[in-house]
């Protein structure tokens, strides 16, 4: 694949970054912010500049670690995964296009102070010219940007220096009349004035010595622009009568007329046009690199990553961006849409701060040449203040950001997901933490002793199946010198009274007790027999376990009858109300199993299933096979699972091996016993989850339902399901 030439030095980097900021933020927005906050608009610009610092530091760090075209998209995609990368890439691309169009449309009113020209055709002509300049090459773009910024800053410097002596302190009276709410609302509005500070990172692949020039360019331009904004807005407020500038389309020109006369107005007009053209130019340059970078990562069609052999620029990407820009100027009320897009920029800045945390805490090859100070407090501060500022943007802006987000998610689901098998550093970092939490649960469960087990017989199952259930219970309690209570539960109709005759032992009952005594001698475990008659078996089982302090209930897992499907599965009721864990057995025999399979179903192994499998395998001098479902996951995912299973193996007494459990039943050993976790009814309601999908093992299967009070919280279970 062709690469982009590194030919942008520090002056060009500063010019692109400063030019991307000094535009609508100083020539259009002060009049709107003045209506909201009054003279405190000066403080609003200073506060907005301070709040941008965390994102500027975070982006500087990531840009030196990954100096690639695409900027924000690259960092969020690598840190947070393709889904959020798609959202950031598409949203920021649109947002920058919107701002570029706004800059052009906002600059024309200044031009109309001198010439009687139609606004829209002039804006379209300027946009077309800038698109052609960007097609020619990044070096030409940087040089043009440098020239524009020098002329623009000279004019603005003359305005500030020439007008400063005329500042009237009386114009600052009632500085905080709008209150804190007005200050924050104005800060949220002018925050977008600094959005361009990190825009230079989107052309990082074309910057010379990125480890030095990127941080210097981003942080230097932010400090310079903040000082310039505060100075100019302070002068603007100080030289004009209160209310005379608020709402004006050309506020700086109005202010210049007061102190500098017609010559000052002309200078400001020239600066405004150059500033807004430079904003649009930087917007086309940087926004066109988003589809370019997304295409290289298969998040967009491959044609968008084509680099022209003649010009060395991504012509298709620039052309598409230019077409969107022209369409916005021609057909869309650009000011409102630009405000909506600005809300999304605040979201992206918050994600940038989170992405740095993901890279530092993840298991990635991440080695930036520049590191953000005060980590992670700087990033936490930036993320929180970004969310707070977003609340000041208004309902329409929030809904607009939501529309952009939903559209990006739809594009991901329709186009990206079938083509990309990749995940972010954050996902792997979270997965590893989830694995560590699950391992801690396993260690804790290993200290829990199972002293008393209830074997609940709800129907005549035959002697062999009866023996299998009792033998399983014996292996569970044997390490703790516990006892097994085997109970036959008989249910009689509600209309039949529970008389003394119902409790008389039958020959079958006496035969049952004789068999249990023989099993106690054979299995060398304390085993008792009992019979219970009731109107409701499920209540009787739970009550018996509660009254006798049972640690576990073992029962056969029966297929649902039609009545159970219509009126509810009694097994679900027992599982949710039992005072202990419940083991449901799909019983096809149990005879000293030496190959015990432990099944995972898209999450870490549940601690009680691990403890049960280890106890049974150890009791029978066997081994454990760790089954994990076959899936087309990433190599990073596979490594994390391998590390988790290795750590799990070190906690178990029985020898362990890992196997991929294919759903078609192929390529796995045939175990003597399968142990798996029961479906969490909370997840079933949320994710329509049913019983775990595993291949038919052809052996007895034990499904473990831990005691309700000991199950992990629902948010953790959802997180396990998402990342594991």
PyMOL commands that set and color helices and strands:
alter all, ss='L'
color gray80, all
select helices_A, chain A and resi 10-21+24-27+29-65+72-80+82-111+119-136+138-164+169-172+179-202+204-206+210-239+251-259+261-296+302-305+315-331+334-361+377-390+395-416+425-445+463-478+500-503+507-523+537-547+562-567+570-577+607-619+635-651+681-687+708-710+714-723
alter helices_A, ss='H'
color red, helices_A
select strands_A, chain A and resi 452-457+483-491+526-534+552-556+581-586+595-600+623-629+655-661+673-677+700-705
alter strands_A, ss='S'
color yellow, strands_A
deselect
rebuild
show_as cartoon
